[in-house]
Amino acid sequence: MSVRYTDLFRFAIAISLALLLSACPKDQIGLEDFPPMANDNPPGASPDALATASALGRGVNFDRMFEWTTVGEDFAGVDELIAKAQEGGFTSIRLPIRWSSHAEAAAPFTIDPLFFTQVESAVDRALAAGFYVVMNMHHHRQLDGDPLDGGEYAVAEGVVDVRFLSMWQQIARRYRNKSDRLVFELYNEPHGRLTDMKWNELIARALNTVRKSNPQRVVMIGSTWWNTAGTLAELRLPNDANLIVTIHNYEPFNFTHQGAAWISPPFPTGITCCSPEQQAQIVAPLDVAKSWSDANRYPIFVGEFGAYSTAAMESRVDFTRYARDQMEARGMTWAYWEMASGFGVYDNATHTWNVDLLNALTGN
C-alpha cells in the first residue's frame, strides 16, 4: 500500500472511530461537561420573573408525597390535596422531591422512568388546576454532607456534584415544554458541605445546565445555611434575569420547633407566641431579605414557614397570621410548611381543615 493510501486509510479509521464514540453514551461524566454561567454581573429580575413571583401569591408545600426515599403515602391522594388547596384559597404549590433516591449511582445517573412519570402526573394535575408549581430538589443528604436517611444509598464521593448536575439536566429536559407556571427551584436548604463558595459555583453550573433546554423558564435559588436570610449577602447569583430568590423563616425557632423529635436536644414545649420580642425575631430576617432584594433587584419568595403541631393552637394561629401579614407587607409571596403533616393545615385522616389556621393563612 502506498504512503498516500496508507494516510487515507488511517484518516478513514480515525473518522470512523470518532463517529462511533460520539454515538455511544458517555460512561464517564465530569464537571467539565457542565460549564458554569458567569456570575459577575447579575442584571436584576426580568418582568417575567417579577410577575411570576407575584403570581405565586399564597402557597402551600405538598409534604409526604415525593420527599421520602420511596413514593410518599399521600401520592394516591394527590387529586384530593389539589382540590383542597384550591378550596383553601392557595394559588401555588411547592413540591419537594427527593430525586437523589430515584437516580442511578453511576453515570449517566438515569432517573427512574416510573418515578419521573409519577412526579409528572402530579405536576400536570396541579398545572391543569391553575396552580403555579415550584418543583425543587429536596433532601439530598449526601450533597449537604449529612448522615443518610433510612432507605437512602451513598454514591462515590467524587461524583456527588456531577450527579446533582446530571439530574437537573434530565429534569430540565423532561419539563422543557411545560407551562411557564412551572418554576424550577435548584435545591432546598443548602448547608454543611455546601459552603457559600461551593454553592455559588454549583448554582452557576446548574443554571447553565437548565438554560440549555429551558432558556426562559423562571428558576428559584436560595442561599446557604438552610436558606436563611442572613447568608443572602454571600449569594452570588449567575448573570441571569429570570430568577426568584427564596428564603425560609422559622423564627423564633424555639417556638416553631418546640417538641420536634428531629431537634437534638428537643426544645421544651409550652412556649407561646407572640410577644414583642418574638415579633422582632419574626421580622428581622424579613427585613434583611427586603434590604437585599431592594439592593439587588430580585424578588423574594418565602418558601417555608410554619409552627409545629406541639405548640398551642392559639399561638400557632397568632404566629401564622403575624408572619403572613409581615411578609405581605414587604411584598413577599410565600408557601406555608405544610399541607397535611406535622405542621399541617389540613388533616388527611379526617379530610378536614384546621379552620383557624387556614383563616390565618388565606383569610382576610
C-alpha positions as CSV (number, residue, x, y, z in Angstrom):
1,M,0.0,0.0,0.0
2,S,1.4,3.4,-1.0
3,V,2.1,6.1,1.6
4,R,-0.8,8.1,0.1
5,Y,-3.3,5.3,0.6
6,T,-1.9,4.5,4.0
7,D,-2.6,8.0,5.2
8,L,-6.1,7.9,3.7
9,F,-6.8,4.6,5.4
10,R,-5.6,5.9,8.7
11,F,-7.7,9.0,8.3
12,A,-10.8,6.9,7.5
13,I,-10.3,4.8,10.6
14,A,-9.9,7.9,12.7
15,I,-13.1,9.4,11.4
16,S,-15.0,6.1,11.9
17,L,-13.8,5.8,15.5
18,A,-14.8,9.4,16.2
19,L,-18.3,8.8,14.8
20,L,-18.6,5.6,16.8
21,L,-17.6,7.2,20.1
22,S,-19.9,10.2,19.5
23,A,-22.8,7.8,19.0
24,C,-22.1,5.9,22.2
25,P,-23.4,7.2,25.6
26,K,-20.7,8.5,27.9
27,D,-20.0,6.3,30.9
28,Q,-17.8,9.0,32.5
29,I,-19.1,12.5,33.2
30,G,-17.2,15.2,34.9
31,L,-17.7,18.9,35.9
32,E,-16.2,19.9,32.6
33,D,-19.4,18.7,31.0
34,F,-21.3,21.3,33.0
35,P,-19.6,24.6,32.5
36,P,-20.6,27.5,34.8
37,M,-22.5,30.6,33.8
38,A,-20.8,33.9,34.6
39,N,-21.8,35.3,37.9
40,D,-20.0,38.7,38.0
41,N,-22.9,41.0,37.0
42,P,-26.5,39.7,37.7
43,P,-28.8,42.2,35.9
44,G,-31.8,42.1,38.3
45,A,-35.1,40.4,37.7
46,S,-36.9,40.4,34.4
47,P,-40.5,41.4,34.1
48,D,-41.4,37.7,33.8
49,A,-39.6,36.8,37.0
50,L,-41.3,39.7,38.8
51,A,-44.7,38.7,37.5
52,T,-44.2,35.1,38.4
53,A,-43.0,35.9,41.9
54,S,-46.2,38.0,42.4
55,A,-48.4,35.3,40.9
56,L,-47.1,32.7,43.4
57,G,-49.2,34.5,45.9
58,R,-50.2,32.4,48.9
59,G,-48.8,28.9,48.5
60,V,-48.6,25.6,50.4
61,N,-46.0,22.8,50.5
62,F,-47.2,19.3,49.5
63,D,-45.3,17.3,52.0
64,R,-45.2,13.4,52.3
65,M,-45.6,12.8,48.6
66,F,-42.1,12.8,46.9
67,E,-39.7,13.9,49.7
68,W,-39.2,10.4,51.1
69,T,-36.9,7.7,49.8
70,T,-39.9,5.9,48.4
71,V,-43.1,7.5,46.9
72,G,-44.9,9.0,49.8
73,E,-48.1,7.9,51.3
74,D,-50.1,10.8,50.1
75,F,-49.3,10.3,46.4
76,A,-52.5,8.4,45.9
77,G,-54.4,11.3,47.3
78,V,-52.9,14.0,45.1
79,D,-56.2,14.9,43.5
80,E,-57.8,15.4,46.9
81,L,-54.9,17.6,48.0
82,I,-55.0,19.7,44.8
83,A,-58.8,20.2,45.2
84,K,-58.5,21.1,48.8
85,A,-55.6,23.6,48.1
86,Q,-58.0,25.3,45.6
87,E,-60.8,25.3,48.1
88,G,-58.5,26.8,50.8
89,G,-57.6,29.7,48.6
90,F,-54.0,28.9,47.8
91,T,-52.6,29.9,44.4
92,S,-49.3,28.0,44.3
93,I,-48.0,24.6,45.3
94,R,-44.4,23.9,46.3
95,L,-43.5,20.3,45.5
96,P,-40.5,18.9,47.5
97,I,-38.9,16.0,45.6
98,R,-36.1,13.7,46.7
99,W,-34.7,13.0,43.2
100,S,-31.5,11.5,44.6
101,S,-33.2,8.4,45.9
102,H,-34.5,7.6,42.4
103,A,-31.4,8.1,40.2
104,E,-28.7,5.6,39.4
105,A,-25.5,5.8,41.4
106,A,-23.2,5.7,38.3
107,A,-23.0,7.8,35.1
108,P,-25.2,8.7,33.4
109,F,-27.2,8.8,36.7
110,T,-30.5,8.0,35.0
111,I,-33.6,8.9,36.9
112,D,-36.1,6.1,37.3
113,P,-38.7,6.4,34.5
114,L,-41.5,5.3,36.7
115,F,-40.7,7.9,39.4
116,F,-40.4,10.6,36.6
117,T,-43.9,9.6,35.4
118,Q,-45.4,9.8,38.9
119,V,-43.9,13.3,39.5
120,E,-45.0,14.5,36.1
121,S,-48.5,13.3,36.8
122,A,-48.8,15.4,40.0
123,V,-47.2,18.4,38.3
124,D,-49.6,18.1,35.3
125,R,-52.7,17.9,37.6
126,A,-51.6,20.9,39.6
127,L,-50.9,22.9,36.5
128,A,-54.2,21.9,34.9
129,A,-56.0,23.1,38.1
130,G,-54.5,26.5,37.5
131,F,-51.7,26.5,40.2
132,Y,-48.2,27.8,39.9
133,V,-45.9,24.9,40.8
134,V,-42.5,25.3,42.4
135,M,-40.7,22.0,41.9
136,N,-37.5,21.5,43.8
137,M,-34.7,19.1,44.7
138,H,-35.1,18.1,48.3
139,H,-33.3,16.1,51.0
140,H,-30.2,15.1,49.0
141,R,-28.4,14.3,52.2
142,Q,-25.0,13.4,50.7
143,L,-24.9,16.7,48.7
144,D,-25.1,18.5,52.1
145,G,-22.7,16.1,53.7
146,D,-25.3,14.9,56.2
147,P,-25.9,11.3,57.5
148,L,-28.1,9.4,55.2
149,D,-31.7,8.7,56.0
150,G,-33.2,5.2,56.1
151,G,-33.6,3.9,52.6
152,E,-31.0,6.2,51.1
153,Y,-27.8,4.9,49.4
154,A,-24.4,6.6,49.1
155,V,-22.7,7.2,45.8
156,A,-19.0,7.7,45.2
157,E,-17.9,11.0,46.8
158,G,-16.2,12.1,43.6
159,V,-19.5,12.1,41.6
160,V,-21.9,13.8,44.1
161,D,-21.8,17.2,42.4
162,V,-21.8,15.8,38.9
163,R,-24.8,13.6,39.7
164,F,-26.7,16.6,41.0
165,L,-26.0,18.4,37.8
166,S,-26.9,15.4,35.7
167,M,-30.2,15.0,37.5
168,W,-31.0,18.7,36.7
169,Q,-30.1,18.1,33.1
170,Q,-32.6,15.3,32.9
171,I,-35.3,17.2,34.9
172,A,-34.9,20.3,32.8
173,R,-35.1,18.3,29.5
174,R,-38.2,16.4,30.7
175,Y,-40.1,19.5,31.6
176,R,-38.9,21.9,28.9
177,N,-42.3,22.1,27.2
178,K,-44.4,22.6,30.4
179,S,-46.4,25.7,31.2
180,D,-44.4,28.8,32.3
181,R,-46.3,28.4,35.6
182,L,-43.8,25.7,36.5
183,V,-40.9,27.1,38.4
184,F,-37.7,25.1,39.0
185,E,-36.1,25.5,42.4
186,L,-32.5,24.3,42.3
187,Y,-32.2,23.0,45.8
188,N,-33.8,23.1,49.2
189,E,-31.8,24.5,52.2
190,P,-28.2,24.0,51.1
191,H,-25.8,23.7,54.1
192,G,-22.9,21.8,55.6
193,R,-20.8,20.5,52.7
194,L,-22.4,23.2,50.5
195,T,-20.4,26.2,51.7
196,D,-21.0,29.6,50.2
197,M,-18.1,29.3,47.8
198,K,-19.1,25.8,46.7
199,W,-22.8,26.6,46.4
200,N,-22.1,29.7,44.3
201,E,-20.0,27.6,41.9
202,L,-22.6,24.8,41.8
203,I,-25.6,27.0,41.0
204,A,-23.6,28.7,38.2
205,R,-23.2,25.2,36.7
206,A,-26.7,24.1,37.4
207,L,-28.4,27.1,36.0
208,N,-26.3,27.0,32.9
209,T,-27.4,23.3,32.5
210,V,-31.1,24.2,32.9
211,R,-30.7,27.1,30.4
212,K,-29.7,24.6,27.6
213,S,-33.2,23.3,27.4
214,N,-35.2,26.0,29.3
215,P,-33.8,29.3,28.2
216,Q,-36.6,31.4,29.6
217,R,-38.1,29.4,32.5
218,V,-38.1,31.2,35.8
219,V,-35.8,29.5,38.3
220,M,-35.7,29.9,42.0
221,I,-32.4,29.9,44.0
222,G,-31.8,30.2,47.8
223,S,-28.8,31.0,49.9
224,T,-26.9,28.6,52.2
225,W,-27.4,27.8,55.9
226,W,-30.8,26.3,55.2
227,N,-32.0,29.2,53.1
228,T,-31.7,31.7,55.9
229,A,-31.8,35.4,55.1
230,G,-28.5,36.0,56.9
231,T,-26.4,34.4,54.2
232,L,-28.0,36.3,51.3
233,A,-25.0,38.7,51.3
234,E,-22.8,35.7,50.3
235,L,-25.0,34.6,47.5
236,R,-23.5,35.2,44.0
237,L,-26.3,34.9,41.5
238,P,-25.5,34.0,37.9
239,N,-25.9,36.7,35.3
240,D,-29.5,35.8,34.6
241,A,-32.7,37.9,34.8
242,N,-35.3,35.1,35.1
243,L,-34.7,34.4,38.7
244,I,-36.5,34.5,42.0
245,V,-34.6,34.3,45.3
246,T,-36.0,32.2,48.2
247,I,-35.6,32.2,52.0
248,H,-37.1,30.1,54.8
249,N,-38.1,31.7,58.1
250,Y,-38.9,29.6,61.1
251,E,-38.1,32.3,63.7
252,P,-38.5,32.2,66.7
253,F,-37.1,28.7,66.3
254,N,-37.6,27.5,69.8
255,F,-41.3,28.3,69.4
256,T,-41.9,26.9,65.8
257,H,-39.9,23.7,66.5
258,Q,-40.8,23.0,70.2
259,G,-41.2,19.3,70.8
260,A,-39.9,18.3,67.4
261,A,-38.2,14.9,67.7
262,W,-35.6,15.7,64.9
263,I,-34.1,18.5,67.0
264,S,-31.4,17.3,69.5
265,P,-31.9,18.1,72.3
266,P,-35.6,18.9,71.7
267,F,-36.9,22.3,72.7
268,P,-39.3,22.2,75.6
269,T,-43.0,22.5,74.9
270,G,-45.3,25.1,76.4
271,I,-43.7,28.1,74.6
272,T,-46.4,30.6,73.4
273,C,-46.3,33.3,70.8
274,C,-46.1,36.2,70.0
275,S,-44.5,38.7,72.4
276,P,-42.9,41.9,71.1
277,E,-39.6,40.1,71.4
278,Q,-40.8,37.2,69.3
279,Q,-42.4,39.5,66.8
280,A,-39.0,41.2,66.4
281,Q,-37.5,37.7,65.8
282,I,-40.0,37.0,63.1
283,V,-39.5,40.3,61.3
284,A,-35.7,40.5,61.5
285,P,-34.9,38.0,58.7
286,L,-37.7,39.6,56.5
287,D,-36.1,43.0,56.9
288,V,-32.7,41.5,55.9
289,A,-34.2,39.9,52.8
290,K,-36.2,43.0,51.9
291,S,-33.0,45.2,52.0
292,W,-31.1,42.6,49.9
293,S,-34.0,42.5,47.4
294,D,-34.1,46.2,47.1
295,A,-30.4,46.5,46.5
296,N,-30.1,43.5,44.1
297,R,-33.5,43.9,42.3
298,Y,-34.6,40.3,42.6
299,P,-37.9,39.3,44.3
300,I,-38.1,37.2,47.5
301,F,-40.3,34.1,47.9
302,V,-40.5,32.7,51.4
303,G,-40.6,29.0,50.6
304,E,-41.2,27.7,54.1
305,F,-42.5,29.0,57.4
306,G,-44.8,27.4,60.0
307,A,-45.2,26.2,63.6
308,Y,-45.1,22.5,64.6
309,S,-48.3,20.9,66.0
310,T,-46.9,20.5,69.5
311,A,-47.3,24.2,70.0
312,A,-50.6,25.5,71.4
313,M,-53.1,26.1,68.6
314,E,-53.9,29.6,69.6
315,S,-50.2,30.6,69.5
316,R,-49.8,28.7,66.2
317,V,-52.6,30.8,64.7
318,D,-51.2,34.0,66.1
319,F,-47.7,33.2,64.7
320,T,-49.1,32.3,61.3
321,R,-51.2,35.4,60.8
322,Y,-48.5,37.7,62.1
323,A,-45.8,36.1,59.9
324,R,-48.2,36.2,56.9
325,D,-49.0,39.9,57.4
326,Q,-45.4,40.9,57.8
327,M,-44.3,39.0,54.6
328,E,-47.0,40.5,52.6
329,A,-46.3,44.0,53.9
330,R,-42.8,43.6,52.4
331,G,-44.2,42.5,49.1
332,M,-43.1,38.8,49.6
333,T,-45.1,35.8,48.4
334,W,-44.8,32.6,50.3
335,A,-45.6,28.9,50.8
336,Y,-46.7,27.5,54.2
337,W,-45.0,24.4,55.5
338,E,-47.0,22.2,55.2
339,M,-50.3,20.9,53.8
340,A,-51.0,17.7,55.7
341,S,-48.4,16.6,58.2
342,G,-46.8,17.8,61.5
343,F,-47.2,21.5,60.6
344,G,-50.3,20.8,58.5
345,V,-53.2,23.0,57.8
346,Y,-55.3,20.0,56.5
347,D,-56.0,16.7,58.2
348,N,-55.7,13.7,55.8
349,A,-57.3,11.3,58.2
350,T,-60.4,13.2,58.8
351,H,-60.4,15.1,55.5
352,T,-61.0,18.4,57.3
353,W,-59.3,21.8,57.5
354,N,-57.8,23.3,60.6
355,V,-60.1,26.2,60.1
356,D,-58.4,28.7,62.4
357,L,-55.0,28.0,60.8
358,L,-56.4,28.2,57.3
359,N,-58.0,31.6,58.1
360,A,-54.7,32.8,59.4
361,L,-53.2,31.9,56.0
362,T,-55.7,32.8,53.4
363,G,-58.5,34.7,55.3
364,N,-58.9,38.4,55.4
